[in-house]
């Protein structure tokens, strides 16, 4: 009985894409901490829970929409929906409930602005980015917006208003989105092509032109992150970290451009998972 219950719960947790969702939660919590001088454990907890629920809802709806496409790709064909371990109807109710609870928590504990921003992020990801993946490589640009909302949303939840700081938090994460998305797309190009996804910037697959664009966008993470220091949001320790991490990040993109080798795309992808949380944590530490 316990084993079957654990298996049942693990399937629903898998639907939420926990690793990706936790990265979103970290970003939103850092934004919250940057937006208040009096953070509370309750605030951090509620923002983390609400952020997880809304993001998990978006991820689940994404899998509902792409159920048949996921069957075509090795990396996704064993997910709960393609294998019919969870029905579409059950997943729909699960995702809808998570969305409603997540938005309610944001509204009740924080403010309407943060709630609307969270819903806009969900809408762009589910209703625009997801269907656009089969139609145009512009899907990455569209997906970069909801992907960059979390730190801005966290700041707005804490402060109740927009401004320069949440805008720059958004910009730093927005710039990061492109090499992050494209490194994954490079690694999964064959499977994405089988599913009809247009994720790389240009046609032609893993080409020199696409590698050049990835490199250029990775280089842009340096000025986008340094602006945090330029506008006195964080200090010198953060600045040095931002410079070193951006150079380190760009090195992998450069090696990908030179070699067009899958191993460098993999290293760029893993570097993207390290780059953002390190910078955001250091940004907050150096603000104290």
C-alpha positions in Angstrom: 0.0 0.0 0.0 2.8 2.4 1.0 4.7 1.6 -2.1 1.7 2.2 -4.4 1.0 5.5 -2.7 4.6 6.6 -3.1 4.5 5.6 -6.8 1.3 7.5 -7.3 2.6 10.7 -5.6 5.9 10.4 -7.5 4.1 10.5 -10.8 2.4 13.8 -9.9 5.7 15.2 -8.7 7.3 14.2 -12.0 4.5 16.1 -13.8 5.6 19.3 -12.1 9.2 19.0 -13.4 10.6 19.6 -9.9 14.2 20.6 -10.9 13.2 23.2 -13.4 10.4 24.5 -11.0 12.8 24.8 -8.1 15.1 27.0 -10.1 12.1 29.3 -10.7 11.4 29.3 -7.0 14.9 30.2 -6.1 14.8 33.1 -8.6 11.5 34.4 -7.2 12.7 34.2 -3.6 15.9 36.1 -4.4 13.7 38.8 -6.0 11.6 38.9 -2.9 14.7 39.3 -0.7 16.0 42.1 -2.9 12.6 43.9 -2.6 12.3 44.1 1.1 14.5 45.2 4.1 12.3 43.1 6.4 11.9 39.6 4.9 10.0 37.0 6.9 10.1 33.3 6.8 6.4 33.2 6.2 6.9 35.5 3.1 9.6 33.3 1.7 7.6 30.1 2.4 4.4 31.4 0.8 6.2 32.9 -2.2 8.1 29.6 -2.7 4.9 27.5 -2.5 2.8 29.8 -4.7 5.7 30.0 -7.2 6.1 26.3 -7.3 2.3 25.7 -7.8 1.9 28.2 -10.7 5.1 27.0 -12.4 4.1 23.4 -11.9 0.7 24.1 -13.4 2.3 25.6 -16.5 4.6 22.6 -16.8 1.7 20.2 -16.5 -0.4 22.0 -19.0 2.6 22.1 -21.4 2.7 18.3 -21.1 -1.0 17.9 -21.7 -0.7 19.9 -24.9 2.4 18.0 -26.0 1.3 14.5 -25.0 1.4 13.1 -28.5 4.6 14.9 -29.4 6.3 13.6 -26.2 5.6 10.1 -27.5 8.0 10.8 -30.4 11.0 11.8 -28.3 13.1 9.3 -26.3 13.7 11.8 -23.5 10.0 12.4 -22.9 8.2 9.2 -24.0 8.3 7.7 -20.5 6.6 10.7 -18.9 3.3 10.0 -17.0 1.0 11.3 -19.7 2.5 9.6 -22.8 2.6 6.3 -20.9 -1.0 6.8 -19.7 0.0 6.4 -16.1 -1.9 9.6 -15.4 -4.9 10.5 -17.6 -5.2 13.9 -19.3 -8.4 14.6 -17.3 -6.6 14.0 -14.0 -3.6 16.0 -15.1 -5.9 18.9 -16.2 -7.7 19.0 -12.8 -4.3 18.8 -11.0 -2.8 21.6 -13.0 -6.0 23.8 -12.7 -6.1 23.3 -8.9 -2.4 24.2 -8.6 -2.9 27.4 -10.7 -5.9 28.6 -8.6 -4.2 27.9 -5.3 -0.9 29.5 -6.3 -2.6 32.6 -7.6 -4.9 32.8 -4.5 -1.8 32.7 -2.2 -0.1 35.4 -4.1 -3.2 37.6 -3.9 -4.0 36.9 -0.3 -0.5 37.2 1.2 1.1 39.8 -1.3 -0.7 41.9 -3.9 -2.8 42.0 -7.0 0.2 43.2 -9.2 2.2 40.1 -8.3 -0.8 37.9 -8.9 -1.5 39.3 -12.4 2.2 39.1 -13.3 2.2 35.4 -12.3 -0.9 34.7 -14.3 0.6 36.6 -17.3 3.7 34.4 -17.0 1.6 31.2 -16.9 -0.5 32.4 -19.9 2.6 33.3 -22.1 4.2 29.9 -21.4 1.1 27.7 -21.8 -0.9 29.5 -24.4 1.7 31.2 -26.5 5.2 29.6 -26.1 4.0 26.0 -26.1 2.0 26.1 -29.4 4.6 28.4 -31.1 7.3 25.7 -30.6 6.1 23.9 -33.7 5.6 27.1 -35.8 8.6 29.4 -35.3 12.0 29.7 -33.6 10.6 32.9 -32.2 9.2 30.6 -29.5 12.5 31.0 -27.6 12.0 34.8 -27.6 8.5 34.4 -26.3 9.5 31.8 -23.7 12.2 34.1 -22.5 9.7 36.5 -21.1 7.9 34.2 -18.6 11.2 32.5 -18.0 12.6 35.9 -16.8 9.6 37.0 -14.7 10.4 35.1 -11.4 12.9 37.6 -9.8 10.8 40.5 -11.0 7.7 38.9 -9.6 9.4 38.2 -6.3 10.5 41.9 -6.0 7.0 43.1 -6.9 5.5 40.7 -4.3 7.7 42.2 -1.6 7.5 45.9 -2.7 4.1 46.1 -4.4 5.6 48.2 -7.3 7.7 48.1 -10.4 10.9 50.1 -10.9 14.5 50.0 -12.0 15.6 47.2 -9.8 12.9 44.6 -10.8 13.5 45.7 -14.4 17.2 44.9 -14.1 16.5 41.6 -12.3 14.3 40.7 -15.3 16.9 41.8 -17.8 19.7 39.6 -16.3 17.5 36.5 -16.3 16.1 37.4 -19.8 19.6 37.4 -21.2 20.4 34.1 -19.6 17.3 32.4 -21.2 18.7 32.3 -24.7 22.0 30.3 -24.2 20.1 28.2 -21.7 17.3 27.3 -24.2 19.6 26.9 -27.2 22.1 24.7 -25.4 19.3 22.3 -24.6 17.9 22.7 -28.2 21.4 21.9 -29.6 21.6 18.7 -27.5 18.1 17.6 -28.4 18.1 18.8 -32.0 17.3 15.4 -33.6 14.5 14.7 -31.2 13.1 18.2 -31.4 13.1 17.9 -35.2 11.2 14.6 -35.0 8.5 16.3 -32.9 8.5 19.3 -35.2 9.9 21.8 -32.7 11.7 24.8 -34.1 14.0 25.7 -31.2 17.3 26.7 -32.7 17.5 30.3 -34.0 18.0 29.4 -37.7 17.2 26.5 -39.9 20.0 24.1 -40.5 20.3 22.4 -37.2 23.6 22.3 -35.4 25.3 24.7 -37.8 28.1 27.3 -37.5 25.6 30.1 -37.9 23.5 28.9 -35.0 26.6 28.4 -32.9 27.6 32.0 -33.6 24.2 33.3 -32.5 24.4 31.3 -29.3 27.9 32.7 -28.6 26.8 36.3 -29.2 23.8 36.0 -26.9 25.9 34.3 -24.2 28.3 37.3 -24.4 25.4 39.6 -23.7 25.0 38.1 -20.2 28.0 40.0 -19.1 26.7 43.6 -19.6 23.2 42.5 -18.5 24.6 41.2 -15.2 27.1 44.1 -14.6 24.2 46.6 -14.7 23.2 45.3 -11.3 26.4 46.8 -10.0 26.4 49.9 -12.2 23.1 51.0 -10.6 24.3 50.2 -7.1 22.0 47.4 -6.5 24.8 45.1 -5.3 28.5 45.6 -4.5 32.0 44.9 -5.8 32.0 41.2 -4.7 29.0 40.6 -6.9 30.6 42.6 -9.7 33.7 40.4 -9.7 31.5 37.2 -9.5 29.4 38.5 -12.4 32.4 39.2 -14.6 34.1 35.8 -13.9 31.0 33.8 -14.2 30.0 35.5 -17.5 33.4 34.8 -19.0 33.3 31.2 -17.7 29.8 30.8 -19.2 30.8 32.4 -22.5 33.9 30.1 -22.8 31.6 27.1 -23.3 29.7 28.9 -25.9 32.9 29.8 -27.7 34.1 26.2 -27.6 30.8 25.2 -29.1 31.2 27.7 -31.9 34.7 26.5 -32.7 34.0 22.8 -32.5 30.2 22.3 -33.1 30.7 19.4 -30.7 27.8 18.1 -28.7 29.9 17.8 -25.6 30.4 21.6 -25.5 26.6 22.1 -25.8 26.2 19.8 -22.8 28.8 21.8 -20.8 27.1 25.0 -21.8 23.8 23.6 -20.6 25.1 22.6 -17.3 26.9 25.9 -16.9 23.6 27.7 -17.4 22.2 25.8 -14.4 25.1 27.0 -12.3 25.5 30.5 -13.6 22.1 32.0 -12.7 21.6 30.8 -9.1 25.3 31.6 -8.2 24.9 35.2 -9.5 21.5 35.7 -7.8 22.7 34.4 -4.4 25.9 36.5 -4.6 23.8 39.5 -5.6 21.7 39.2 -2.4 24.7 38.4 -0.1 26.6 41.4 -1.4 23.6 43.6 -0.9 23.5 42.9 2.9 
